[in-house]
Amino acid sequence: PFQISLEPLEIKEMPGLQSFAWGQADGKWLLMGGRVDGLHRRQPFASMDSAGHHYKLVVADPTSQKTWSAPLTSLPNAMQEQLASTNLEFHQHGKFLYIFGGYGYSPSSGDHKTYPNMTAVDVGAAIQAIIKGESDLKPYFRQLEDPKFAVTGGQLERIGEDYFLVGGQDFGGRYNPM
């Protein structure tokens, strides 16, 4: 009784990302995390290398097809590491994007890990700060740490007033698909 059609939208300056988190405000998108090198390699010695991490916050406007970006470096190290990881669980409710877990190489740990963090982002304020070129993005982000948040590849959803973090896994060390 209905039809669906898809039309590709190419924003030339937008990076190609895989397994990233995103939020939206005022018709603009805020993208973070994920891999810039596509699907990770399947060899344990080469999978999830740090060169493939996405180390920026990107704002994309699908209407004007413009993009803006900011490095993660104005944020505390724990946030930088989590927000550059892949397979983050995320859900936006109102103006806040809630991000849990993610997996990647942790320079502070000297190894790969699943991040035990929950980060909340004021999406609209962060988008405006990035567009204006503000150098300090800390006011728009906050973070908590708890081992229960260490999930990658799962799903975060809200039912009523409750959030459910389901599925996924907690990898310690380098990912081994075997």
PyMOL CGO cylinders between C-alpha atoms (Angstrom):
from pymol import cmd
from pymol.cgo import CYLINDER

trace = [
    CYLINDER, 0.00, 0.00, 0.00, 2.99, 2.36, -0.06, 0.3, 1, 1, 1, 1, 1, 1,
    CYLINDER, 2.99, 2.36, -0.06, 6.29, 2.89, -1.86, 0.3, 1, 1, 1, 1, 1, 1,
    CYLINDER, 6.29, 2.89, -1.86, 9.72, 3.92, -0.69, 0.3, 1, 1, 1, 1, 1, 1,
    CYLINDER, 9.72, 3.92, -0.69, 12.33, 5.52, -2.88, 0.3, 1, 1, 1, 1, 1, 1,
    CYLINDER, 12.33, 5.52, -2.88, 15.84, 6.53, -1.89, 0.3, 1, 1, 1, 1, 1, 1,
    CYLINDER, 15.84, 6.53, -1.89, 17.75, 9.39, -3.41, 0.3, 1, 1, 1, 1, 1, 1,
    CYLINDER, 17.75, 9.39, -3.41, 21.47, 9.70, -2.67, 0.3, 1, 1, 1, 1, 1, 1,
    CYLINDER, 21.47, 9.70, -2.67, 22.68, 12.98, -1.22, 0.3, 1, 1, 1, 1, 1, 1,
    CYLINDER, 22.68, 12.98, -1.22, 26.34, 13.75, -1.78, 0.3, 1, 1, 1, 1, 1, 1,
    CYLINDER, 26.34, 13.75, -1.78, 27.94, 16.42, 0.39, 0.3, 1, 1, 1, 1, 1, 1,
    CYLINDER, 27.94, 16.42, 0.39, 31.38, 16.72, -1.18, 0.3, 1, 1, 1, 1, 1, 1,
    CYLINDER, 31.38, 16.72, -1.18, 33.32, 17.81, 1.92, 0.3, 1, 1, 1, 1, 1, 1,
    CYLINDER, 33.32, 17.81, 1.92, 31.70, 15.31, 4.28, 0.3, 1, 1, 1, 1, 1, 1,
    CYLINDER, 31.70, 15.31, 4.28, 34.01, 12.47, 5.31, 0.3, 1, 1, 1, 1, 1, 1,
    CYLINDER, 34.01, 12.47, 5.31, 33.05, 8.90, 4.53, 0.3, 1, 1, 1, 1, 1, 1,
    CYLINDER, 33.05, 8.90, 4.53, 32.37, 7.29, 7.91, 0.3, 1, 1, 1, 1, 1, 1,
    CYLINDER, 32.37, 7.29, 7.91, 31.45, 3.81, 9.05, 0.3, 1, 1, 1, 1, 1, 1,
    CYLINDER, 31.45, 3.81, 9.05, 29.86, 2.99, 12.44, 0.3, 1, 1, 1, 1, 1, 1,
    CYLINDER, 29.86, 2.99, 12.44, 29.67, 6.59, 13.71, 0.3, 1, 1, 1, 1, 1, 1,
    CYLINDER, 29.67, 6.59, 13.71, 27.31, 8.42, 16.08, 0.3, 1, 1, 1, 1, 1, 1,
    CYLINDER, 27.31, 8.42, 16.08, 25.17, 11.38, 15.06, 0.3, 1, 1, 1, 1, 1, 1,
    CYLINDER, 25.17, 11.38, 15.06, 22.65, 13.90, 16.36, 0.3, 1, 1, 1, 1, 1, 1,
    CYLINDER, 22.65, 13.90, 16.36, 20.71, 16.68, 14.70, 0.3, 1, 1, 1, 1, 1, 1,
    CYLINDER, 20.71, 16.68, 14.70, 19.45, 20.18, 15.45, 0.3, 1, 1, 1, 1, 1, 1,
    CYLINDER, 19.45, 20.18, 15.45, 17.98, 22.91, 13.26, 0.3, 1, 1, 1, 1, 1, 1,
    CYLINDER, 17.98, 22.91, 13.26, 18.34, 20.79, 10.12, 0.3, 1, 1, 1, 1, 1, 1,
    CYLINDER, 18.34, 20.79, 10.12, 22.07, 20.21, 10.66, 0.3, 1, 1, 1, 1, 1, 1,
    CYLINDER, 22.07, 20.21, 10.66, 23.84, 16.98, 11.59, 0.3, 1, 1, 1, 1, 1, 1,
    CYLINDER, 23.84, 16.98, 11.59, 26.61, 16.48, 14.15, 0.3, 1, 1, 1, 1, 1, 1,
    CYLINDER, 26.61, 16.48, 14.15, 28.80, 13.45, 13.34, 0.3, 1, 1, 1, 1, 1, 1,
    CYLINDER, 28.80, 13.45, 13.34, 31.47, 11.88, 15.54, 0.3, 1, 1, 1, 1, 1, 1,
    CYLINDER, 31.47, 11.88, 15.54, 33.36, 8.65, 15.96, 0.3, 1, 1, 1, 1, 1, 1,
    CYLINDER, 33.36, 8.65, 15.96, 33.46, 5.82, 13.48, 0.3, 1, 1, 1, 1, 1, 1,
    CYLINDER, 33.46, 5.82, 13.48, 36.09, 4.72, 11.02, 0.3, 1, 1, 1, 1, 1, 1,
    CYLINDER, 36.09, 4.72, 11.02, 37.39, 6.74, 8.08, 0.3, 1, 1, 1, 1, 1, 1,
    CYLINDER, 37.39, 6.74, 8.08, 38.97, 3.70, 6.41, 0.3, 1, 1, 1, 1, 1, 1,
    CYLINDER, 38.97, 3.70, 6.41, 35.77, 1.69, 5.99, 0.3, 1, 1, 1, 1, 1, 1,
    CYLINDER, 35.77, 1.69, 5.99, 35.25, -1.72, 7.47, 0.3, 1, 1, 1, 1, 1, 1,
    CYLINDER, 35.25, -1.72, 7.47, 38.17, -2.72, 9.68, 0.3, 1, 1, 1, 1, 1, 1,
    CYLINDER, 38.17, -2.72, 9.68, 40.64, -5.29, 8.43, 0.3, 1, 1, 1, 1, 1, 1,
    CYLINDER, 40.64, -5.29, 8.43, 40.00, -8.81, 9.61, 0.3, 1, 1, 1, 1, 1, 1,
    CYLINDER, 40.00, -8.81, 9.61, 43.59, -9.68, 10.53, 0.3, 1, 1, 1, 1, 1, 1,
    CYLINDER, 43.59, -9.68, 10.53, 44.05, -9.38, 14.33, 0.3, 1, 1, 1, 1, 1, 1,
    CYLINDER, 44.05, -9.38, 14.33, 47.41, -7.58, 13.98, 0.3, 1, 1, 1, 1, 1, 1,
    CYLINDER, 47.41, -7.58, 13.98, 45.88, -4.90, 11.73, 0.3, 1, 1, 1, 1, 1, 1,
    CYLINDER, 45.88, -4.90, 11.73, 42.25, -4.56, 12.78, 0.3, 1, 1, 1, 1, 1, 1,
    CYLINDER, 42.25, -4.56, 12.78, 41.01, -1.31, 14.29, 0.3, 1, 1, 1, 1, 1, 1,
    CYLINDER, 41.01, -1.31, 14.29, 44.30, 0.55, 13.90, 0.3, 1, 1, 1, 1, 1, 1,
    CYLINDER, 44.30, 0.55, 13.90, 44.39, 4.12, 15.20, 0.3, 1, 1, 1, 1, 1, 1,
    CYLINDER, 44.39, 4.12, 15.20, 45.01, 5.55, 11.70, 0.3, 1, 1, 1, 1, 1, 1,
    CYLINDER, 45.01, 5.55, 11.70, 41.39, 4.69, 10.81, 0.3, 1, 1, 1, 1, 1, 1,
    CYLINDER, 41.39, 4.69, 10.81, 39.85, 6.50, 13.80, 0.3, 1, 1, 1, 1, 1, 1,
    CYLINDER, 39.85, 6.50, 13.80, 37.80, 9.65, 13.15, 0.3, 1, 1, 1, 1, 1, 1,
    CYLINDER, 37.80, 9.65, 13.15, 39.39, 12.42, 15.28, 0.3, 1, 1, 1, 1, 1, 1,
    CYLINDER, 39.39, 12.42, 15.28, 36.97, 15.25, 14.44, 0.3, 1, 1, 1, 1, 1, 1,
    CYLINDER, 36.97, 15.25, 14.44, 33.52, 16.56, 15.17, 0.3, 1, 1, 1, 1, 1, 1,
    CYLINDER, 33.52, 16.56, 15.17, 31.77, 17.28, 11.87, 0.3, 1, 1, 1, 1, 1, 1,
    CYLINDER, 31.77, 17.28, 11.87, 28.72, 19.44, 11.22, 0.3, 1, 1, 1, 1, 1, 1,
    CYLINDER, 28.72, 19.44, 11.22, 26.92, 18.87, 7.92, 0.3, 1, 1, 1, 1, 1, 1,
    CYLINDER, 26.92, 18.87, 7.92, 24.08, 20.94, 6.52, 0.3, 1, 1, 1, 1, 1, 1,
    CYLINDER, 24.08, 20.94, 6.52, 22.24, 18.78, 3.96, 0.3, 1, 1, 1, 1, 1, 1,
    CYLINDER, 22.24, 18.78, 3.96, 20.33, 21.80, 2.63, 0.3, 1, 1, 1, 1, 1, 1,
    CYLINDER, 20.33, 21.80, 2.63, 23.29, 24.05, 1.83, 0.3, 1, 1, 1, 1, 1, 1,
    CYLINDER, 23.29, 24.05, 1.83, 25.63, 21.05, 1.44, 0.3, 1, 1, 1, 1, 1, 1,
    CYLINDER, 25.63, 21.05, 1.44, 28.24, 22.77, 3.63, 0.3, 1, 1, 1, 1, 1, 1,
    CYLINDER, 28.24, 22.77, 3.63, 30.37, 21.17, 6.32, 0.3, 1, 1, 1, 1, 1, 1,
    CYLINDER, 30.37, 21.17, 6.32, 32.35, 22.45, 9.28, 0.3, 1, 1, 1, 1, 1, 1,
    CYLINDER, 32.35, 22.45, 9.28, 34.67, 20.51, 11.55, 0.3, 1, 1, 1, 1, 1, 1,
    CYLINDER, 34.67, 20.51, 11.55, 36.62, 20.80, 14.78, 0.3, 1, 1, 1, 1, 1, 1,
    CYLINDER, 36.62, 20.80, 14.78, 39.30, 18.54, 16.20, 0.3, 1, 1, 1, 1, 1, 1,
    CYLINDER, 39.30, 18.54, 16.20, 38.51, 16.61, 19.37, 0.3, 1, 1, 1, 1, 1, 1,
    CYLINDER, 38.51, 16.61, 19.37, 41.59, 18.12, 21.04, 0.3, 1, 1, 1, 1, 1, 1,
    CYLINDER, 41.59, 18.12, 21.04, 39.71, 20.79, 23.02, 0.3, 1, 1, 1, 1, 1, 1,
    CYLINDER, 39.71, 20.79, 23.02, 37.99, 18.00, 24.98, 0.3, 1, 1, 1, 1, 1, 1,
    CYLINDER, 37.99, 18.00, 24.98, 39.47, 16.02, 27.90, 0.3, 1, 1, 1, 1, 1, 1,
    CYLINDER, 39.47, 16.02, 27.90, 41.48, 12.93, 26.88, 0.3, 1, 1, 1, 1, 1, 1,
    CYLINDER, 41.48, 12.93, 26.88, 38.83, 10.44, 28.05, 0.3, 1, 1, 1, 1, 1, 1,
    CYLINDER, 38.83, 10.44, 28.05, 36.26, 12.15, 25.79, 0.3, 1, 1, 1, 1, 1, 1,
    CYLINDER, 36.26, 12.15, 25.79, 38.65, 12.42, 22.86, 0.3, 1, 1, 1, 1, 1, 1,
    CYLINDER, 38.65, 12.42, 22.86, 39.37, 8.71, 23.00, 0.3, 1, 1, 1, 1, 1, 1,
    CYLINDER, 39.37, 8.71, 23.00, 35.73, 7.63, 23.30, 0.3, 1, 1, 1, 1, 1, 1,
    CYLINDER, 35.73, 7.63, 23.30, 34.47, 10.03, 20.62, 0.3, 1, 1, 1, 1, 1, 1,
    CYLINDER, 34.47, 10.03, 20.62, 37.12, 8.79, 18.16, 0.3, 1, 1, 1, 1, 1, 1,
    CYLINDER, 37.12, 8.79, 18.16, 36.05, 5.16, 18.64, 0.3, 1, 1, 1, 1, 1, 1,
    CYLINDER, 36.05, 5.16, 18.64, 33.76, 3.01, 16.53, 0.3, 1, 1, 1, 1, 1, 1,
    CYLINDER, 33.76, 3.01, 16.53, 30.39, 1.34, 17.10, 0.3, 1, 1, 1, 1, 1, 1,
    CYLINDER, 30.39, 1.34, 17.10, 29.22, 3.81, 19.73, 0.3, 1, 1, 1, 1, 1, 1,
    CYLINDER, 29.22, 3.81, 19.73, 25.72, 3.30, 21.11, 0.3, 1, 1, 1, 1, 1, 1,
    CYLINDER, 25.72, 3.30, 21.11, 23.75, 6.55, 20.90, 0.3, 1, 1, 1, 1, 1, 1,
    CYLINDER, 23.75, 6.55, 20.90, 20.30, 8.05, 21.20, 0.3, 1, 1, 1, 1, 1, 1,
    CYLINDER, 20.30, 8.05, 21.20, 19.11, 11.65, 20.98, 0.3, 1, 1, 1, 1, 1, 1,
    CYLINDER, 19.11, 11.65, 20.98, 16.36, 12.86, 23.27, 0.3, 1, 1, 1, 1, 1, 1,
    CYLINDER, 16.36, 12.86, 23.27, 15.48, 16.51, 22.90, 0.3, 1, 1, 1, 1, 1, 1,
    CYLINDER, 15.48, 16.51, 22.90, 18.60, 18.60, 22.63, 0.3, 1, 1, 1, 1, 1, 1,
    CYLINDER, 18.60, 18.60, 22.63, 20.90, 15.97, 24.15, 0.3, 1, 1, 1, 1, 1, 1,
    CYLINDER, 20.90, 15.97, 24.15, 22.70, 13.14, 22.37, 0.3, 1, 1, 1, 1, 1, 1,
    CYLINDER, 22.70, 13.14, 22.37, 23.65, 10.33, 24.77, 0.3, 1, 1, 1, 1, 1, 1,
    CYLINDER, 23.65, 10.33, 24.77, 26.64, 8.23, 23.72, 0.3, 1, 1, 1, 1, 1, 1,
    CYLINDER, 26.64, 8.23, 23.72, 27.75, 5.01, 25.41, 0.3, 1, 1, 1, 1, 1, 1,
    CYLINDER, 27.75, 5.01, 25.41, 30.77, 2.76, 24.94, 0.3, 1, 1, 1, 1, 1, 1,
    CYLINDER, 30.77, 2.76, 24.94, 32.54, 2.37, 21.62, 0.3, 1, 1, 1, 1, 1, 1,
    CYLINDER, 32.54, 2.37, 21.62, 35.69, 0.44, 20.79, 0.3, 1, 1, 1, 1, 1, 1,
    CYLINDER, 35.69, 0.44, 20.79, 39.11, 1.50, 19.59, 0.3, 1, 1, 1, 1, 1, 1,
    CYLINDER, 39.11, 1.50, 19.59, 42.74, 2.07, 20.38, 0.3, 1, 1, 1, 1, 1, 1,
    CYLINDER, 42.74, 2.07, 20.38, 43.28, 3.94, 23.64, 0.3, 1, 1, 1, 1, 1, 1,
    CYLINDER, 43.28, 3.94, 23.64, 46.57, 5.87, 23.76, 0.3, 1, 1, 1, 1, 1, 1,
    CYLINDER, 46.57, 5.87, 23.76, 46.18, 6.31, 27.54, 0.3, 1, 1, 1, 1, 1, 1,
    CYLINDER, 46.18, 6.31, 27.54, 45.83, 2.53, 28.03, 0.3, 1, 1, 1, 1, 1, 1,
    CYLINDER, 45.83, 2.53, 28.03, 48.32, 1.58, 25.33, 0.3, 1, 1, 1, 1, 1, 1,
    CYLINDER, 48.32, 1.58, 25.33, 45.88, -1.00, 23.99, 0.3, 1, 1, 1, 1, 1, 1,
    CYLINDER, 45.88, -1.00, 23.99, 42.47, -1.42, 22.39, 0.3, 1, 1, 1, 1, 1, 1,
    CYLINDER, 42.47, -1.42, 22.39, 39.45, -1.29, 24.66, 0.3, 1, 1, 1, 1, 1, 1,
    CYLINDER, 39.45, -1.29, 24.66, 35.71, -0.86, 24.94, 0.3, 1, 1, 1, 1, 1, 1,
    CYLINDER, 35.71, -0.86, 24.94, 35.11, 2.51, 26.58, 0.3, 1, 1, 1, 1, 1, 1,
    CYLINDER, 35.11, 2.51, 26.58, 33.26, 2.54, 29.94, 0.3, 1, 1, 1, 1, 1, 1,
    CYLINDER, 33.26, 2.54, 29.94, 31.85, 6.02, 29.36, 0.3, 1, 1, 1, 1, 1, 1,
    CYLINDER, 31.85, 6.02, 29.36, 28.57, 7.79, 28.83, 0.3, 1, 1, 1, 1, 1, 1,
    CYLINDER, 28.57, 7.79, 28.83, 28.89, 11.18, 27.15, 0.3, 1, 1, 1, 1, 1, 1,
    CYLINDER, 28.89, 11.18, 27.15, 26.06, 13.69, 26.82, 0.3, 1, 1, 1, 1, 1, 1,
    CYLINDER, 26.06, 13.69, 26.82, 26.26, 16.34, 24.09, 0.3, 1, 1, 1, 1, 1, 1,
    CYLINDER, 26.26, 16.34, 24.09, 24.15, 19.49, 23.78, 0.3, 1, 1, 1, 1, 1, 1,
    CYLINDER, 24.15, 19.49, 23.78, 23.80, 19.00, 20.03, 0.3, 1, 1, 1, 1, 1, 1,
    CYLINDER, 23.80, 19.00, 20.03, 22.48, 22.41, 18.96, 0.3, 1, 1, 1, 1, 1, 1,
    CYLINDER, 22.48, 22.41, 18.96, 24.99, 24.33, 21.08, 0.3, 1, 1, 1, 1, 1, 1,
    CYLINDER, 24.99, 24.33, 21.08, 27.88, 22.14, 19.88, 0.3, 1, 1, 1, 1, 1, 1,
    CYLINDER, 27.88, 22.14, 19.88, 26.83, 22.62, 16.24, 0.3, 1, 1, 1, 1, 1, 1,
    CYLINDER, 26.83, 22.62, 16.24, 26.73, 26.41, 16.63, 0.3, 1, 1, 1, 1, 1, 1,
    CYLINDER, 26.73, 26.41, 16.63, 30.12, 26.43, 18.42, 0.3, 1, 1, 1, 1, 1, 1,
    CYLINDER, 30.12, 26.43, 18.42, 31.72, 24.38, 15.64, 0.3, 1, 1, 1, 1, 1, 1,
    CYLINDER, 31.72, 24.38, 15.64, 30.23, 26.62, 12.92, 0.3, 1, 1, 1, 1, 1, 1,
    CYLINDER, 30.23, 26.62, 12.92, 31.52, 29.73, 14.76, 0.3, 1, 1, 1, 1, 1, 1,
    CYLINDER, 31.52, 29.73, 14.76, 34.97, 28.16, 15.10, 0.3, 1, 1, 1, 1, 1, 1,
    CYLINDER, 34.97, 28.16, 15.10, 35.04, 28.22, 18.90, 0.3, 1, 1, 1, 1, 1, 1,
    CYLINDER, 35.04, 28.22, 18.90, 38.24, 26.67, 20.24, 0.3, 1, 1, 1, 1, 1, 1,
    CYLINDER, 38.24, 26.67, 20.24, 36.78, 25.35, 23.52, 0.3, 1, 1, 1, 1, 1, 1,
    CYLINDER, 36.78, 25.35, 23.52, 33.99, 22.81, 23.08, 0.3, 1, 1, 1, 1, 1, 1,
    CYLINDER, 33.99, 22.81, 23.08, 34.05, 21.47, 26.68, 0.3, 1, 1, 1, 1, 1, 1,
    CYLINDER, 34.05, 21.47, 26.68, 30.93, 23.42, 27.79, 0.3, 1, 1, 1, 1, 1, 1,
    CYLINDER, 30.93, 23.42, 27.79, 28.76, 21.36, 25.40, 0.3, 1, 1, 1, 1, 1, 1,
    CYLINDER, 28.76, 21.36, 25.40, 29.95, 17.92, 26.55, 0.3, 1, 1, 1, 1, 1, 1,
    CYLINDER, 29.95, 17.92, 26.55, 29.86, 16.02, 29.85, 0.3, 1, 1, 1, 1, 1, 1,
    CYLINDER, 29.86, 16.02, 29.85, 30.92, 12.49, 30.70, 0.3, 1, 1, 1, 1, 1, 1,
    CYLINDER, 30.92, 12.49, 30.70, 30.45, 9.76, 33.31, 0.3, 1, 1, 1, 1, 1, 1,
    CYLINDER, 30.45, 9.76, 33.31, 32.39, 6.53, 33.72, 0.3, 1, 1, 1, 1, 1, 1,
    CYLINDER, 32.39, 6.53, 33.72, 30.94, 3.18, 34.81, 0.3, 1, 1, 1, 1, 1, 1,
    CYLINDER, 30.94, 3.18, 34.81, 31.94, -0.37, 33.80, 0.3, 1, 1, 1, 1, 1, 1,
    CYLINDER, 31.94, -0.37, 33.80, 28.30, -1.02, 32.79, 0.3, 1, 1, 1, 1, 1, 1,
    CYLINDER, 28.30, -1.02, 32.79, 28.72, 1.50, 29.94, 0.3, 1, 1, 1, 1, 1, 1,
    CYLINDER, 28.72, 1.50, 29.94, 31.45, -0.59, 28.25, 0.3, 1, 1, 1, 1, 1, 1,
    CYLINDER, 31.45, -0.59, 28.25, 29.46, -1.84, 25.25, 0.3, 1, 1, 1, 1, 1, 1,
    CYLINDER, 29.46, -1.84, 25.25, 30.25, -1.75, 21.56, 0.3, 1, 1, 1, 1, 1, 1,
    CYLINDER, 30.25, -1.75, 21.56, 28.09, -2.88, 18.66, 0.3, 1, 1, 1, 1, 1, 1,
    CYLINDER, 28.09, -2.88, 18.66, 24.87, -2.84, 20.70, 0.3, 1, 1, 1, 1, 1, 1,
    CYLINDER, 24.87, -2.84, 20.70, 21.91, -0.48, 20.65, 0.3, 1, 1, 1, 1, 1, 1,
    CYLINDER, 21.91, -0.48, 20.65, 20.70, 2.32, 22.93, 0.3, 1, 1, 1, 1, 1, 1,
    CYLINDER, 20.70, 2.32, 22.93, 16.98, 3.09, 22.93, 0.3, 1, 1, 1, 1, 1, 1,
    CYLINDER, 16.98, 3.09, 22.93, 14.54, 4.93, 25.17, 0.3, 1, 1, 1, 1, 1, 1,
    CYLINDER, 14.54, 4.93, 25.17, 11.14, 3.58, 26.20, 0.3, 1, 1, 1, 1, 1, 1,
    CYLINDER, 11.14, 3.58, 26.20, 9.15, 5.99, 28.33, 0.3, 1, 1, 1, 1, 1, 1,
    CYLINDER, 9.15, 5.99, 28.33, 11.60, 7.55, 30.76, 0.3, 1, 1, 1, 1, 1, 1,
    CYLINDER, 11.60, 7.55, 30.76, 14.00, 4.58, 30.74, 0.3, 1, 1, 1, 1, 1, 1,
    CYLINDER, 14.00, 4.58, 30.74, 17.05, 3.98, 28.56, 0.3, 1, 1, 1, 1, 1, 1,
    CYLINDER, 17.05, 3.98, 28.56, 17.99, 0.47, 27.50, 0.3, 1, 1, 1, 1, 1, 1,
    CYLINDER, 17.99, 0.47, 27.50, 21.53, -0.44, 26.46, 0.3, 1, 1, 1, 1, 1, 1,
    CYLINDER, 21.53, -0.44, 26.46, 21.18, -3.86, 24.84, 0.3, 1, 1, 1, 1, 1, 1,
    CYLINDER, 21.18, -3.86, 24.84, 23.25, -6.32, 22.87, 0.3, 1, 1, 1, 1, 1, 1,
    CYLINDER, 23.25, -6.32, 22.87, 26.80, -5.74, 21.80, 0.3, 1, 1, 1, 1, 1, 1,
    CYLINDER, 26.80, -5.74, 21.80, 30.01, -6.88, 23.43, 0.3, 1, 1, 1, 1, 1, 1,
    CYLINDER, 30.01, -6.88, 23.43, 32.89, -5.72, 25.62, 0.3, 1, 1, 1, 1, 1, 1,
    CYLINDER, 32.89, -5.72, 25.62, 36.23, -6.37, 23.89, 0.3, 1, 1, 1, 1, 1, 1,
    CYLINDER, 36.23, -6.37, 23.89, 39.44, -6.05, 25.88, 0.3, 1, 1, 1, 1, 1, 1,
    CYLINDER, 39.44, -6.05, 25.88, 42.61, -5.86, 23.83, 0.3, 1, 1, 1, 1, 1, 1,
    CYLINDER, 42.61, -5.86, 23.83, 42.95, -6.05, 20.08, 0.3, 1, 1, 1, 1, 1, 1,
    CYLINDER, 42.95, -6.05, 20.08, 39.84, -7.23, 18.24, 0.3, 1, 1, 1, 1, 1, 1,
    CYLINDER, 39.84, -7.23, 18.24, 40.17, -10.74, 16.85, 0.3, 1, 1, 1, 1, 1, 1,
    CYLINDER, 40.17, -10.74, 16.85, 37.35, -11.74, 14.48, 0.3, 1, 1, 1, 1, 1, 1,
    CYLINDER, 37.35, -11.74, 14.48, 38.36, -15.40, 14.75, 0.3, 1, 1, 1, 1, 1, 1,
]
cmd.load_cgo(trace, "trace")
